[in-house]
Amino acid sequence: MLRRKPTRLELKLDDIEEFESIRKDLETRKKQTEDVEGVGTSDGEGAAGLSSDPKSREQMINDRIGYKPQPKPNNRTSQFGNFEF
């Protein structure tokens, strides 16, 4: 295998400006979502709502990470397909 010298990367002013603008956008989105969640928790549903029902806690975690579980069908055709002999 041939060895080559490391490639030199240069940081340009445009790259820095683009990074700063994206970071500011993400921070404003985060603040907006915190404000929306803050309105929902102001009526006393805060941490007490998490510990009361494990299903709701699991649902909140799934929503947060974007996981949408699909129910598993319990028939043989779904497990093995439709085999005809």
N, CA, C and O atoms as a Maestro MAE file, in Angstrom:
{
 s_m_m2io_version
 :::
 2.0.0
}

f_m_ct {
 s_m_title
 :::
 protein
 m_atom[340] {
  # First column is atom index #
  i_m_mmod_type
  r_m_x_coord
  r_m_y_coord
  r_m_z_coord
  i_m_residue_number
  s_m_chain_name
  s_m_pdb_residue_name
  s_m_pdb_atom_name
  i_m_atomic_number
  :::
  1 25 0.836 -1.175 0.000 1 A "MET " " N  " 7
  2 3 0.000 0.000 0.000 1 A "MET " " CA " 6
  3 2 0.886 1.245 0.000 1 A "MET " " C  " 6
  4 15 1.870 1.302 0.737 1 A "MET " " O  " 8
  5 25 0.554 2.217 -0.799 2 A "LEU " " N  " 7
  6 3 1.346 3.430 -0.873 2 A "LEU " " CA " 6
  7 2 0.960 4.404 0.227 2 A "LEU " " C  " 6
  8 15 -0.218 4.588 0.535 2 A "LEU " " O  " 8
  9 25 1.964 5.014 0.803 3 A "ARG " " N  " 7
  10 3 1.696 6.020 1.831 3 A "ARG " " CA " 6
  11 2 1.733 7.382 1.170 3 A "ARG " " C  " 6
  12 15 2.544 7.624 0.276 3 A "ARG " " O  " 8
  13 25 0.872 8.254 1.601 4 A "ARG " " N  " 7
  14 3 0.898 9.613 1.066 4 A "ARG " " CA " 6
  15 2 0.881 10.588 2.219 4 A "ARG " " C  " 6
  16 15 0.522 10.237 3.343 4 A "ARG " " O  " 8
  17 25 1.262 11.783 1.940 5 A "LYS " " N  " 7
  18 3 1.287 12.808 2.971 5 A "LYS " " CA " 6
  19 2 -0.145 13.188 3.331 5 A "LYS " " C  " 6
  20 15 -1.032 13.119 2.480 5 A "LYS " " O  " 8
  21 25 -0.384 13.588 4.576 6 A "PRO " " N  " 7
  22 3 -1.738 13.998 4.976 6 A "PRO " " CA " 6
  23 2 -2.207 15.214 4.177 6 A "PRO " " C  " 6
  24 15 -1.425 16.112 3.868 6 A "PRO " " O  " 8
  25 25 -3.479 15.220 3.857 7 A "THR " " N  " 7
  26 3 -4.061 16.332 3.116 7 A "THR " " CA " 6
  27 2 -4.266 17.510 4.058 7 A "THR " " C  " 6
  28 15 -4.753 17.349 5.177 7 A "THR " " O  " 8
  29 25 -3.897 18.671 3.601 8 A "ARG " " N  " 7
  30 3 -4.034 19.865 4.422 8 A "ARG " " CA " 6
  31 2 -5.419 20.468 4.186 8 A "ARG " " C  " 6
  32 15 -5.815 20.714 3.047 8 A "ARG " " O  " 8
  33 25 -6.143 20.698 5.271 9 A "LEU " " N  " 7
  34 3 -7.460 21.314 5.194 9 A "LEU " " CA " 6
  35 2 -7.354 22.760 5.652 9 A "LEU " " C  " 6
  36 15 -6.744 23.060 6.678 9 A "LEU " " O  " 8
  37 25 -7.947 23.634 4.888 10 A "GLU " " N  " 7
  38 3 -7.913 25.043 5.246 10 A "GLU " " CA " 6
  39 2 -9.312 25.497 5.631 10 A "GLU " " C  " 6
  40 15 -10.283 25.198 4.937 10 A "GLU " " O  " 8
  41 25 -9.409 26.207 6.719 11 A "LEU " " N  " 7
  42 3 -10.676 26.727 7.199 11 A "LEU " " CA " 6
  43 2 -10.864 28.130 6.625 11 A "LEU " " C  " 6
  44 15 -10.053 29.025 6.864 11 A "LEU " " O  " 8
  45 25 -11.939 28.305 5.868 12 A "LYS " " N  " 7
  46 3 -12.179 29.587 5.214 12 A "LYS " " CA " 6
  47 2 -13.209 30.389 5.996 12 A "LYS " " C  " 6
  48 15 -13.957 29.842 6.806 12 A "LYS " " O  " 8
  49 25 -13.235 31.665 5.746 13 A "LEU " " N  " 7
  50 3 -14.165 32.560 6.423 13 A "LEU " " CA " 6
  51 2 -15.617 32.183 6.113 13 A "LEU " " C  " 6
  52 15 -16.477 32.267 6.989 13 A "LEU " " O  " 8
  53 25 -15.892 31.772 4.880 14 A "ASP " " N  " 7
  54 3 -17.253 31.369 4.501 14 A "ASP " " CA " 6
  55 2 -17.711 30.156 5.313 14 A "ASP " " C  " 6
  56 15 -18.869 30.067 5.721 14 A "ASP " " O  " 8
  57 25 -16.787 29.230 5.538 15 A "ASP " " N  " 7
  58 3 -17.119 28.037 6.323 15 A "ASP " " CA " 6
  59 2 -17.476 28.410 7.758 15 A "ASP " " C  " 6
  60 15 -18.427 27.873 8.325 15 A "ASP " " O  " 8
  61 25 -16.721 29.319 8.338 16 A "ILE " " N  " 7
  62 3 -16.984 29.757 9.710 16 A "ILE " " CA " 6
  63 2 -18.336 30.449 9.803 16 A "ILE " " C  " 6
  64 15 -19.095 30.203 10.740 16 A "ILE " " O  " 8
  65 25 -18.642 31.312 8.840 17 A "GLU " " N  " 7
  66 3 -19.930 32.021 8.840 17 A "GLU " " CA " 6
  67 2 -21.085 31.047 8.681 17 A "GLU " " C  " 6
  68 15 -22.115 31.190 9.341 17 A "GLU " " O  " 8
  69 25 -20.922 30.061 7.813 18 A "GLU " " N  " 7
  70 3 -21.981 29.066 7.617 18 A "GLU " " CA " 6
  71 2 -22.204 28.266 8.899 18 A "GLU " " C  " 6
  72 15 -23.348 28.015 9.280 18 A "GLU " " O  " 8
  73 25 -21.135 27.869 9.560 19 A "PHE " " N  " 7
  74 3 -21.240 27.129 10.808 19 A "PHE " " CA " 6
  75 2 -21.956 27.941 11.873 19 A "PHE " " C  " 6
  76 15 -22.833 27.424 12.564 19 A "PHE " " O  " 8
  77 25 -21.587 29.217 12.012 20 A "GLU " " N  " 7
  78 3 -22.214 30.091 13.010 20 A "GLU " " CA " 6
  79 2 -23.707 30.255 12.729 20 A "GLU " " C  " 6
  80 15 -24.512 30.232 13.660 20 A "GLU " " O  " 8
  81 25 -24.090 30.419 11.459 21 A "SER " " N  " 7
  82 3 -25.514 30.607 11.139 21 A "SER " " CA " 6
  83 2 -26.311 29.341 11.433 21 A "SER " " C  " 6
  84 15 -27.426 29.420 11.949 21 A "SER " " O  " 8
  85 25 -25.761 28.189 11.116 22 A "ILE " " N  " 7
  86 3 -26.457 26.929 11.391 22 A "ILE " " CA " 6
  87 2 -26.578 26.707 12.885 22 A "ILE " " C  " 6
  88 15 -27.618 26.254 13.366 22 A "ILE " " O  " 8
  89 25 -25.514 27.024 13.630 23 A "ARG " " N  " 7
  90 3 -25.555 26.859 15.084 23 A "ARG " " CA " 6
  91 2 -26.606 27.769 15.707 23 A "ARG " " C  " 6
  92 15 -27.320 27.352 16.619 23 A "ARG " " O  " 8
  93 25 -26.712 29.005 15.228 24 A "LYS " " N  " 7
  94 3 -27.728 29.920 15.754 24 A "LYS " " CA " 6
  95 2 -29.135 29.424 15.443 24 A "LYS " " C  " 6
  96 15 -30.030 29.529 16.281 24 A "LYS " " O  " 8
  97 25 -29.335 28.885 14.243 25 A "ASP " " N  " 7
  98 3 -30.639 28.327 13.882 25 A "ASP " " CA " 6
  99 2 -31.012 27.172 14.803 25 A "ASP " " C  " 6
  100 15 -32.151 27.081 15.261 25 A "ASP " " O  " 8
  101 25 -30.058 26.296 15.072 26 A "LEU " " N  " 7
  102 3 -30.329 25.167 15.959 26 A "LEU " " CA " 6
  103 2 -30.646 25.627 17.378 26 A "LEU " " C  " 6
  104 15 -31.519 25.064 18.038 26 A "LEU " " O  " 8
  105 25 -29.941 26.644 17.840 27 A "GLU " " N  " 7
  106 3 -30.211 27.161 19.179 27 A "GLU " " CA " 6
  107 2 -31.603 27.782 19.265 27 A "GLU " " C  " 6
  108 15 -32.295 27.596 20.266 27 A "GLU " " O  " 8
  109 25 -32.022 28.515 18.238 28 A "THR " " N  " 7
  110 3 -33.367 29.110 18.266 28 A "THR " " CA " 6
  111 2 -34.435 28.028 18.212 28 A "THR " " C  " 6
  112 15 -35.459 28.143 18.885 28 A "THR " " O  " 8
  113 25 -34.217 26.978 17.422 29 A "ARG " " N  " 7
  114 3 -35.181 25.868 17.383 29 A "ARG " " CA " 6
  115 2 -35.272 25.181 18.735 29 A "ARG " " C  " 6
  116 15 -36.358 24.828 19.193 29 A "ARG " " O  " 8
  117 25 -34.113 24.994 19.372 30 A "LYS " " N  " 7
  118 3 -34.097 24.348 20.680 30 A "LYS " " CA " 6
  119 2 -34.848 25.192 21.704 30 A "LYS " " C  " 6
  120 15 -35.601 24.660 22.519 30 A "LYS " " O  " 8
  121 25 -34.645 26.500 21.663 31 A "LYS " " N  " 7
  122 3 -35.354 27.383 22.588 31 A "LYS " " CA " 6
  123 2 -36.855 27.353 22.332 31 A "LYS " " C  " 6
  124 15 -37.644 27.377 23.277 31 A "LYS " " O  " 8
  125 25 -37.259 27.302 21.063 32 A "GLN " " N  " 7
  126 3 -38.685 27.257 20.740 32 A "GLN " " CA " 6
  127 2 -39.307 25.961 21.247 32 A "GLN " " C  " 6
  128 15 -40.413 25.981 21.787 32 A "GLN " " O  " 8
  129 25 -38.616 24.839 21.082 33 A "THR " " N  " 7
  130 3 -39.174 23.576 21.573 33 A "THR " " CA " 6
  131 2 -39.210 23.552 23.089 33 A "THR " " C  " 6
  132 15 -40.136 22.986 23.671 33 A "THR " " O  " 8
  133 25 -38.220 24.157 23.747 34 A "GLU " " N  " 7
  134 3 -38.250 24.232 25.205 34 A "GLU " " CA " 6
  135 2 -39.397 25.101 25.675 34 A "GLU " " C  " 6
  136 15 -40.029 24.799 26.688 34 A "GLU " " O  " 8
  137 25 -39.679 26.188 24.946 35 A "ASP " " N  " 7
  138 3 -40.800 27.050 25.305 35 A "ASP " " CA " 6
  139 2 -42.124 26.309 25.149 35 A "ASP " " C  " 6
  140 15 -43.007 26.435 25.996 35 A "ASP " " O  " 8
  141 25 -42.266 25.543 24.079 36 A "VAL " " N  " 7
  142 3 -43.494 24.782 23.852 36 A "VAL " " CA " 6
  143 2 -43.654 23.720 24.933 36 A "VAL " " C  " 6
  144 15 -44.751 23.537 25.462 36 A "VAL " " O  " 8
  145 25 -42.572 23.016 25.266 37 A "GLU " " N  " 7
  146 3 -42.648 22.004 26.313 37 A "GLU " " CA " 6
  147 2 -42.874 22.643 27.670 37 A "GLU " " C  " 6
  148 15 -43.532 22.049 28.524 37 A "GLU " " O  " 8
  149 25 -42.350 23.830 27.888 38 A "GLY " " N  " 7
  150 3 -42.537 24.537 29.148 38 A "GLY " " CA " 6
  151 2 -43.990 24.899 29.370 38 A "GLY " " C  " 6
  152 15 -44.462 24.876 30.507 38 A "GLY " " O  " 8
  153 25 -44.714 25.233 28.306 39 A "VAL " " N  " 7
  154 3 -46.136 25.554 28.422 39 A "VAL " " CA " 6
  155 2 -46.916 24.317 28.835 39 A "VAL " " C  " 6
  156 15 -47.846 24.425 29.634 39 A "VAL " " O  " 8
  157 25 -46.570 23.153 28.321 40 A "GLY " " N  " 7
  158 3 -47.265 21.918 28.663 40 A "GLY " " CA " 6
  159 2 -46.994 21.468 30.079 40 A "GLY " " C  " 6
  160 15 -47.859 20.855 30.704 40 A "GLY " " O  " 8
  161 25 -45.811 21.757 30.605 41 A "THR " " N  " 7
  162 3 -45.477 21.309 31.947 41 A "THR " " CA " 6
  163 2 -45.874 22.316 33.013 41 A "THR " " C  " 6
  164 15 -45.741 22.026 34.201 41 A "THR " " O  " 8
  165 25 -46.356 23.484 32.629 42 A "SER " " N  " 7
  166 3 -46.681 24.494 33.629 42 A "SER " " CA " 6
  167 2 -47.937 24.142 34.433 42 A "SER " " C  " 6
  168 15 -48.157 24.714 35.501 42 A "SER " " O  " 8
  169 25 -48.760 23.216 33.944 43 A "ASP " " N  " 7
  170 3 -49.971 22.863 34.675 43 A "ASP " " CA " 6
  171 2 -49.750 21.677 35.612 43 A "ASP " " C  " 6
  172 15 -50.722 21.040 36.019 43 A "ASP " " O  " 8
  173 25 -48.514 21.363 35.964 44 A "GLY " " N  " 7
  174 3 -48.230 20.360 36.977 44 A "GLY " " CA " 6
  175 2 -48.016 18.965 36.460 44 A "GLY " " C  " 6
  176 15 -48.105 18.019 37.242 44 A "GLY " " O  " 8
  177 25 -47.737 18.779 35.184 45 A "GLU " " N  " 7
  178 3 -47.528 17.445 34.647 45 A "GLU " " CA " 6
  179 2 -46.062 17.086 34.552 45 A "GLU " " C  " 6
  180 15 -45.742 16.093 33.898 45 A "GLU " " O  " 8
  181 25 -45.171 17.807 35.144 46 A "GLY " " N  " 7
  182 3 -43.722 17.656 35.011 46 A "GLY " " CA " 6
  183 2 -43.206 16.265 35.245 46 A "GLY " " C  " 6
  184 15 -43.595 15.344 34.526 46 A "GLY " " O  " 8
  185 25 -42.345 16.070 36.220 47 A "ALA " " N  " 7
  186 3 -41.712 14.784 36.479 47 A "ALA " " CA " 6
  187 2 -42.703 13.780 37.059 47 A "ALA " " C  " 6
  188 15 -42.490 12.575 36.929 47 A "ALA " " O  " 8
  189 25 -43.765 14.234 37.688 48 A "ALA " " N  " 7
  190 3 -44.757 13.315 38.242 48 A "ALA " " CA " 6
  191 2 -45.442 12.533 37.129 48 A "ALA " " C  " 6
  192 15 -45.816 11.378 37.334 48 A "ALA " " O  " 8
  193 25 -45.613 13.137 35.953 49 A "GLY " " N  " 7
  194 3 -46.220 12.450 34.824 49 A "GLY " " CA " 6
  195 2 -45.328 11.349 34.291 49 A "GLY " " C  " 6
  196 15 -45.828 10.369 33.739 49 A "GLY " " O  " 8
  197 25 -44.034 11.483 34.437 50 A "LEU " " N  " 7
  198 3 -43.118 10.465 33.958 50 A "LEU " " CA " 6
  199 2 -43.152 9.216 34.823 50 A "LEU " " C  " 6
  200 15 -43.116 8.104 34.297 50 A "LEU " " O  " 8
  201 25 -43.220 9.375 36.129 51 A "SER " " N  " 7
  202 3 -43.140 8.223 37.015 51 A "SER " " CA " 6
  203 2 -44.479 7.530 37.192 51 A "SER " " C  " 6
  204 15 -44.504 6.404 37.688 51 A "SER " " O  " 8
  205 25 -45.592 8.142 36.812 52 A "SER " " N  " 7
  206 3 -46.903 7.555 37.070 52 A "SER " " CA " 6
  207 2 -47.204 6.368 36.156 52 A "SER " " C  " 6
  208 15 -47.756 5.371 36.621 52 A "SER " " O  " 8
  209 25 -46.861 6.445 34.883 53 A "ASP " " N  " 7
  210 3 -47.221 5.393 33.935 53 A "ASP " " CA " 6
  211 2 -46.010 5.036 33.080 53 A "ASP " " C  " 6
  212 15 -45.503 5.885 32.346 53 A "ASP " " O  " 8
  213 25 -45.538 3.788 33.165 54 A "PRO " " N  " 7
  214 3 -44.357 3.426 32.370 54 A "PRO " " CA " 6
  215 2 -44.619 3.462 30.864 54 A "PRO " " C  " 6
  216 15 -43.694 3.713 30.091 54 A "PRO " " O  " 8
  217 25 -45.852 3.218 30.433 55 A "LYS " " N  " 7
  218 3 -46.172 3.274 29.010 55 A "LYS " " CA " 6
  219 2 -46.024 4.695 28.475 55 A "LYS " " C  " 6
  220 15 -45.486 4.903 27.388 55 A "LYS " " O  " 8
  221 25 -46.502 5.665 29.239 56 A "SER " " N  " 7
  222 3 -46.394 7.038 28.766 56 A "SER " " CA " 6
  223 2 -44.928 7.462 28.723 56 A "SER " " C  " 6
  224 15 -44.526 8.207 27.830 56 A "SER " " O  " 8
  225 25 -44.130 6.994 29.680 57 A "ARG " " N  " 7
  226 3 -42.695 7.302 29.673 57 A "ARG " " CA " 6
  227 2 -42.048 6.692 28.442 57 A "ARG " " C  " 6
  228 15 -41.250 7.339 27.765 57 A "ARG " " O  " 8
  229 25 -42.398 5.436 28.153 58 A "GLU " " N  " 7
  230 3 -41.852 4.762 26.977 58 A "GLU " " CA " 6
  231 2 -42.290 5.471 25.702 58 A "GLU " " C  " 6
  232 15 -41.505 5.616 24.765 58 A "GLU " " O  " 8
  233 25 -43.541 5.909 25.668 59 A "GLN " " N  " 7
  234 3 -44.057 6.627 24.506 59 A "GLN " " CA " 6
  235 2 -43.314 7.953 24.319 59 A "GLN " " C  " 6
  236 15 -42.986 8.328 23.193 59 A "GLN " " O  " 8
  237 25 -43.048 8.663 25.424 60 A "MET " " N  " 7
  238 3 -42.322 9.929 25.329 60 A "MET " " CA " 6
  239 2 -40.908 9.705 24.796 60 A "MET " " C  " 6
  240 15 -40.418 10.491 23.985 60 A "MET " " O  " 8
  241 25 -40.253 8.640 25.246 61 A "ILE " " N  " 7
  242 3 -38.908 8.337 24.768 61 A "ILE " " CA " 6
  243 2 -38.943 7.998 23.288 61 A "ILE " " C  " 6
  244 15 -38.105 8.466 22.517 61 A "ILE " " O  " 8
  245 25 -39.917 7.180 22.888 62 A "ASN " " N  " 7
  246 3 -40.045 6.819 21.476 62 A "ASN " " CA " 6
  247 2 -40.302 8.050 20.612 62 A "ASN " " C  " 6
  248 15 -39.747 8.163 19.519 62 A "ASN " " O  " 8
  249 25 -41.124 8.958 21.082 63 A "ASP " " N  " 7
  250 3 -41.379 10.188 20.334 63 A "ASP " " CA " 6
  251 2 -40.130 11.036 20.228 63 A "ASP " " C  " 6
  252 15 -39.855 11.625 19.183 63 A "ASP " " O  " 8
  253 25 -39.373 11.095 21.315 64 A "ARG " " N  " 7
  254 3 -38.176 11.929 21.338 64 A "ARG " " CA " 6
  255 2 -37.118 11.427 20.359 64 A "ARG " " C  " 6
  256 15 -36.465 12.229 19.691 64 A "ARG " " O  " 8
  257 25 -36.941 10.104 20.266 65 A "ILE " " N  " 7
  258 3 -35.917 9.573 19.378 65 A "ILE " " CA " 6
  259 2 -36.456 9.260 17.982 65 A "ILE " " C  " 6
  260 15 -35.689 8.879 17.098 65 A "ILE " " O  " 8
  261 25 -37.752 9.415 17.776 66 A "GLY " " N  " 7
  262 3 -38.333 9.194 16.458 66 A "GLY " " CA " 6
  263 2 -38.621 7.742 16.147 66 A "GLY " " C  " 6
  264 15 -38.718 7.375 14.976 66 A "GLY " " O  " 8
  265 25 -38.759 6.909 17.153 67 A "TYR " " N  " 7
  266 3 -39.027 5.488 16.958 67 A "TYR " " CA " 6
  267 2 -40.522 5.261 16.956 67 A "TYR " " C  " 6
  268 15 -41.221 5.662 17.887 67 A "TYR " " O  " 8
  269 25 -41.009 4.621 15.918 68 A "LYS " " N  " 7
  270 3 -42.436 4.312 15.820 68 A "LYS " " CA " 6
  271 2 -42.581 2.802 15.686 68 A "LYS " " C  " 6
  272 15 -42.498 2.270 14.579 68 A "LYS " " O  " 8
  273 25 -42.796 2.107 16.797 69 A "PRO " " N  " 7
  274 3 -42.865 0.647 16.740 69 A "PRO " " CA " 6
  275 2 -44.093 0.168 15.960 69 A "PRO " " C  " 6
  276 15 -45.183 0.727 16.078 69 A "PRO " " O  " 8
  277 25 -43.890 -0.862 15.178 70 A "GLN " " N  " 7
  278 3 -44.977 -1.474 14.425 70 A "GLN " " CA " 6
  279 2 -45.416 -2.736 15.156 70 A "GLN " " C  " 6
  280 15 -44.569 -3.517 15.590 70 A "GLN " " O  " 8
  281 25 -46.716 -2.952 15.302 71 A "PRO " " N  " 7
  282 3 -47.174 -4.173 15.982 71 A "PRO " " CA " 6
  283 2 -46.807 -5.411 15.166 71 A "PRO " " C  " 6
  284 15 -46.861 -5.402 13.936 71 A "PRO " " O  " 8
  285 25 -46.433 -6.472 15.874 72 A "LYS " " N  " 7
  286 3 -46.044 -7.705 15.209 72 A "LYS " " CA " 6
  287 2 -47.274 -8.591 15.030 72 A "LYS " " C  " 6
  288 15 -47.950 -8.903 16.010 72 A "LYS " " O  " 8
  289 25 -47.573 -8.996 13.810 73 A "PRO " " N  " 7
  290 3 -48.697 -9.911 13.613 73 A "PRO " " CA " 6
  291 2 -48.352 -11.304 14.146 73 A "PRO " " C  " 6
  292 15 -47.200 -11.733 14.075 73 A "PRO " " O  " 8
  293 25 -49.360 -12.008 14.680 74 A "ASN " " N  " 7
  294 3 -49.117 -13.295 15.321 74 A "ASN " " CA " 6
  295 2 -49.644 -14.472 14.503 74 A "ASN " " C  " 6
  296 15 -50.064 -15.475 15.080 74 A "ASN " " O  " 8
  297 25 -49.631 -14.377 13.206 75 A "ASN " " N  " 7
  298 3 -50.068 -15.524 12.407 75 A "ASN " " CA " 6
  299 2 -48.871 -16.121 11.674 75 A "ASN " " C  " 6
  300 15 -47.845 -15.462 11.503 75 A "ASN " " O  " 8
  301 25 -49.009 -17.363 11.248 76 A "ARG " " N  " 7
  302 3 -47.876 -18.073 10.654 76 A "ARG " " CA " 6
  303 2 -47.481 -17.505 9.294 76 A "ARG " " C  " 6
  304 15 -46.306 -17.577 8.934 76 A "ARG " " O  " 8
  305 25 -48.388 -16.959 8.545 77 A "THR " " N  " 7
  306 3 -48.049 -16.435 7.227 77 A "THR " " CA " 6
  307 2 -47.131 -15.231 7.335 77 A "THR " " C  " 6
  308 15 -46.316 -15.000 6.442 77 A "THR " " O  " 8
  309 25 -47.243 -14.462 8.404 78 A "SER " " N  " 7
  310 3 -46.358 -13.324 8.552 78 A "SER " " CA " 6
  311 2 -44.966 -13.753 8.963 78 A "SER " " C  " 6
  312 15 -43.989 -13.064 8.668 78 A "SER " " O  " 8
  313 25 -44.864 -14.895 9.649 79 A "GLN " " N  " 7
  314 3 -43.550 -15.359 10.097 79 A "GLN " " CA " 6
  315 2 -42.795 -16.097 8.999 79 A "GLN " " C  " 6
  316 15 -41.581 -15.940 8.869 79 A "GLN " " O  " 8
  317 25 -43.494 -16.889 8.217 80 A "PHE " " N  " 7
  318 3 -42.833 -17.740 7.235 80 A "PHE " " CA " 6
  319 2 -43.184 -17.396 5.793 80 A "PHE " " C  " 6
  320 15 -42.623 -17.988 4.871 80 A "PHE " " O  " 8
  321 25 -44.074 -16.478 5.583 81 A "GLY " " N  " 7
  322 3 -44.489 -16.166 4.225 81 A "GLY " " CA " 6
  323 2 -45.556 -17.130 3.746 81 A "GLY " " C  " 6
  324 15 -45.997 -17.998 4.500 81 A "GLY " " O  " 8
  325 25 -45.961 -16.988 2.537 82 A "ASN " " N  " 7
  326 3 -46.981 -17.864 1.962 82 A "ASN " " CA " 6
  327 2 -46.315 -18.943 1.110 82 A "ASN " " C  " 6
  328 15 -46.053 -18.745 -0.076 82 A "ASN " " O  " 8
  329 25 -46.050 -20.071 1.732 83 A "PHE " " N  " 7
  330 3 -45.453 -21.185 1.009 83 A "PHE " " CA " 6
  331 2 -46.556 -22.116 0.558 83 A "PHE " " C  " 6
  332 15 -47.387 -22.544 1.359 83 A "PHE " " O  " 8
  333 25 -46.563 -22.430 -0.728 84 A "GLU " " N  " 7
  334 3 -47.539 -23.374 -1.261 84 A "GLU " " CA " 6
  335 2 -46.790 -24.581 -1.787 84 A "GLU " " C  " 6
  336 15 -45.859 -24.445 -2.581 84 A "GLU " " O  " 8
  337 25 -47.194 -25.761 -1.347 85 A "PHE " " N  " 7
  338 3 -46.522 -26.997 -1.762 85 A "PHE " " CA " 6
  339 2 -47.338 -27.763 -2.743 85 A "PHE " " C  " 6
  340 15 -46.920 -28.828 -3.196 85 A "PHE " " O  " 8
  :::
 }
 m_bond[339] {
  # First column is bond index #
  i_m_from
  i_m_to
  i_m_order
  :::
  1 1 2 1
  2 2 3 1
  3 3 4 2
  4 3 5 1
  5 5 6 1
  6 6 7 1
  7 7 8 2
  8 7 9 1
  9 9 10 1
  10 10 11 1
  11 11 12 2
  12 11 13 1
  13 13 14 1
  14 14 15 1
  15 15 16 2
  16 15 17 1
  17 17 18 1
  18 18 19 1
  19 19 20 2
  20 19 21 1
  21 21 22 1
  22 22 23 1
  23 23 24 2
  24 23 25 1
  25 25 26 1
  26 26 27 1
  27 27 28 2
  28 27 29 1
  29 29 30 1
  30 30 31 1
  31 31 32 2
  32 31 33 1
  33 33 34 1
  34 34 35 1
  35 35 36 2
  36 35 37 1
  37 37 38 1
  38 38 39 1
  39 39 40 2
  40 39 41 1
  41 41 42 1
  42 42 43 1
  43 43 44 2
  44 43 45 1
  45 45 46 1
  46 46 47 1
  47 47 48 2
  48 47 49 1
  49 49 50 1
  50 50 51 1
  51 51 52 2
  52 51 53 1
  53 53 54 1
  54 54 55 1
  55 55 56 2
  56 55 57 1
  57 57 58 1
  58 58 59 1
  59 59 60 2
  60 59 61 1
  61 61 62 1
  62 62 63 1
  63 63 64 2
  64 63 65 1
  65 65 66 1
  66 66 67 1
  67 67 68 2
  68 67 69 1
  69 69 70 1
  70 70 71 1
  71 71 72 2
  72 71 73 1
  73 73 74 1
  74 74 75 1
  75 75 76 2
  76 75 77 1
  77 77 78 1
  78 78 79 1
  79 79 80 2
  80 79 81 1
  81 81 82 1
  82 82 83 1
  83 83 84 2
  84 83 85 1
  85 85 86 1
  86 86 87 1
  87 87 88 2
  88 87 89 1
  89 89 90 1
  90 90 91 1
  91 91 92 2
  92 91 93 1
  93 93 94 1
  94 94 95 1
  95 95 96 2
  96 95 97 1
  97 97 98 1
  98 98 99 1
  99 99 100 2
  100 99 101 1
  101 101 102 1
  102 102 103 1
  103 103 104 2
  104 103 105 1
  105 105 106 1
  106 106 107 1
  107 107 108 2
  108 107 109 1
  109 109 110 1
  110 110 111 1
  111 111 112 2
  112 111 113 1
  113 113 114 1
  114 114 115 1
  115 115 116 2
  116 115 117 1
  117 117 118 1
  118 118 119 1
  119 119 120 2
  120 119 121 1
  121 121 122 1
  122 122 123 1
  123 123 124 2
  124 123 125 1
  125 125 126 1
  126 126 127 1
  127 127 128 2
  128 127 129 1
  129 129 130 1
  130 130 131 1
  131 131 132 2
  132 131 133 1
  133 133 134 1
  134 134 135 1
  135 135 136 2
  136 135 137 1
  137 137 138 1
  138 138 139 1
  139 139 140 2
  140 139 141 1
  141 141 142 1
  142 142 143 1
  143 143 144 2
  144 143 145 1
  145 145 146 1
  146 146 147 1
  147 147 148 2
  148 147 149 1
  149 149 150 1
  150 150 151 1
  151 151 152 2
  152 151 153 1
  153 153 154 1
  154 154 155 1
  155 155 156 2
  156 155 157 1
  157 157 158 1
  158 158 159 1
  159 159 160 2
  160 159 161 1
  161 161 162 1
  162 162 163 1
  163 163 164 2
  164 163 165 1
  165 165 166 1
  166 166 167 1
  167 167 168 2
  168 167 169 1
  169 169 170 1
  170 170 171 1
  171 171 172 2
  172 171 173 1
  173 173 174 1
  174 174 175 1
  175 175 176 2
  176 175 177 1
  177 177 178 1
  178 178 179 1
  179 179 180 2
  180 179 181 1
  181 181 182 1
  182 182 183 1
  183 183 184 2
  184 183 185 1
  185 185 186 1
  186 186 187 1
  187 187 188 2
  188 187 189 1
  189 189 190 1
  190 190 191 1
  191 191 192 2
  192 191 193 1
  193 193 194 1
  194 194 195 1
  195 195 196 2
  196 195 197 1
  197 197 198 1
  198 198 199 1
  199 199 200 2
  200 199 201 1
  201 201 202 1
  202 202 203 1
  203 203 204 2
  204 203 205 1
  205 205 206 1
  206 206 207 1
  207 207 208 2
  208 207 209 1
  209 209 210 1
  210 210 211 1
  211 211 212 2
  212 211 213 1
  213 213 214 1
  214 214 215 1
  215 215 216 2
  216 215 217 1
  217 217 218 1
  218 218 219 1
  219 219 220 2
  220 219 221 1
  221 221 222 1
  222 222 223 1
  223 223 224 2
  224 223 225 1
  225 225 226 1
  226 226 227 1
  227 227 228 2
  228 227 229 1
  229 229 230 1
  230 230 231 1
  231 231 232 2
  232 231 233 1
  233 233 234 1
  234 234 235 1
  235 235 236 2
  236 235 237 1
  237 237 238 1
  238 238 239 1
  239 239 240 2
  240 239 241 1
  241 241 242 1
  242 242 243 1
  243 243 244 2
  244 243 245 1
  245 245 246 1
  246 246 247 1
  247 247 248 2
  248 247 249 1
  249 249 250 1
  250 250 251 1
  251 251 252 2
  252 251 253 1
  253 253 254 1
  254 254 255 1
  255 255 256 2
  256 255 257 1
  257 257 258 1
  258 258 259 1
  259 259 260 2
  260 259 261 1
  261 261 262 1
  262 262 263 1
  263 263 264 2
  264 263 265 1
  265 265 266 1
  266 266 267 1
  267 267 268 2
  268 267 269 1
  269 269 270 1
  270 270 271 1
  271 271 272 2
  272 271 273 1
  273 273 274 1
  274 274 275 1
  275 275 276 2
  276 275 277 1
  277 277 278 1
  278 278 279 1
  279 279 280 2
  280 279 281 1
  281 281 282 1
  282 282 283 1
  283 283 284 2
  284 283 285 1
  285 285 286 1
  286 286 287 1
  287 287 288 2
  288 287 289 1
  289 289 290 1
  290 290 291 1
  291 291 292 2
  292 291 293 1
  293 293 294 1
  294 294 295 1
  295 295 296 2
  296 295 297 1
  297 297 298 1
  298 298 299 1
  299 299 300 2
  300 299 301 1
  301 301 302 1
  302 302 303 1
  303 303 304 2
  304 303 305 1
  305 305 306 1
  306 306 307 1
  307 307 308 2
  308 307 309 1
  309 309 310 1
  310 310 311 1
  311 311 312 2
  312 311 313 1
  313 313 314 1
  314 314 315 1
  315 315 316 2
  316 315 317 1
  317 317 318 1
  318 318 319 1
  319 319 320 2
  320 319 321 1
  321 321 322 1
  322 322 323 1
  323 323 324 2
  324 323 325 1
  325 325 326 1
  326 326 327 1
  327 327 328 2
  328 327 329 1
  329 329 330 1
  330 330 331 1
  331 331 332 2
  332 331 333 1
  333 333 334 1
  334 334 335 1
  335 335 336 2
  336 335 337 1
  337 337 338 1
  338 338 339 1
  339 339 340 2
  :::
 }
}
